[in-house]
Amino acid sequence: MHRGAEGKPTVGVDLHVVDGMYQGSRTHCLELFSRVMAITPELNFVAYCGNPETLLRNHSQFQLPNVKLRRISKRSSAVRLLYDLPRMAVYDRLDLLHTQYVSPPICKCRTTVTVHDILFESHPEYFSRFFRFRSKALIRHSARRSQHIFTVSDFSRTEISRRYCIDPSHITVIYNGVNRSRFFPGQAGQDLLSAYGLKSKSYILTVGRLEPRKNHVNLLRAYAQLPQPRPKLVIVGQSDFGFEQIFAISKELPQSDVKFLSAVTDDILSVLYRDAALFVYPTWAEGFGMPVVEAMASGVPVVTSNTTCLPEIGGDAVLLAEPSDSSSIADAIMRLLRDGDLRKKLVTSGLQRAEQFNWNVAAQQVRLAYLEMLGRSQREYVSQKTTGNLTSE
């Protein structure tokens, strides 16, 4: 095992997703790894991203004595996985490299991987042929050769174990958390809504990339079934692929009824959640469904799908609808719009449910897994610190 500064093992973390579009995996990396690095002073970390200066400017929690930020090129994923990360693993003398979904096929250090989902296996119709072929080959290989696998729901763990013939004990579920300094109920930031032509509790909100799997098409069809007068529908998400039908159907509705917002800032997003009348997330399939938890933590009643991990994540705190049936989605929305007692019940149960999703708990799970993979148990660390053999940070 290599020993970096002060004789500590070194873990590399691929954070290239923080340079991309706003999505669940970006939030996951920012929230989780900043905490893992902070609570694991007995390890050194090297974080790889495209813009280290921007990362530190926007997320100062990464400015830690045991963390180095290293610039990685923004070239293709093939270059990053086949050349950049293997080269940096040698240069930085890594003992362990942690990546998202795919690890380098050839790497001179141990690897661990977070596979958020394998929906391309269970729901191939929402992915291109090339993406399915690439993912089946690379993610399966990465999972099988990794020291350990992390995933974000029991649904995903079961799928990974069953389809890739991997012992479930080799897979740790680390539920995503929610940042309660951003997502909370109340009136904070209401004044910001006027810039978007919105008023508090006067709109239905959905959040997610504009792509077929998020099921905006059936959401728009369900919205069209709501009687007038009805709240505005606000769709927050960047255009990804296959979004043409979404805009085509939206044009069949009155222009003032549907509002698209893309690339909103983190601060504005939390206000949009907090002031929504209700949140609707009728996605076809998810590995976790982070917007559901963010909405519950914001004190907003939720309608979501009865598929994949969503009943696991929402529990009894959400209304479930059949994503293939626009009438089922519309009926659930109408129930919440008409039944004030039901709204209050879901708000209360949603806030309680959201408490179960904690980034600090997930970070502690990752920390302990790192120490076990590197052969340094928590007991060993405490013993070293007590006897003075470990330099204090």
Helices and strands as residue ranges (DSSP letters): G 5-7, E 10-14, G 16-19, H 24-38, E 44-49, H 52-58, G 60-62, E 67-71, H 77-79, I 80-84, H 85-91, E 96-100, E 110-114, H 119-122, G 124-126, H 129-145, E 149-151, H 154-164, G 168-170, E 171-173, G 190-196, E 203-207, G 212-214, H 216-224, E 232-236, H 244-250, E 258-261, H 266-274, E 278-281, H 290-297, E 302-305, H 310-314, G 315-317, E 319-321, H 326-338, H 340-354, H 359-373, H 378-387
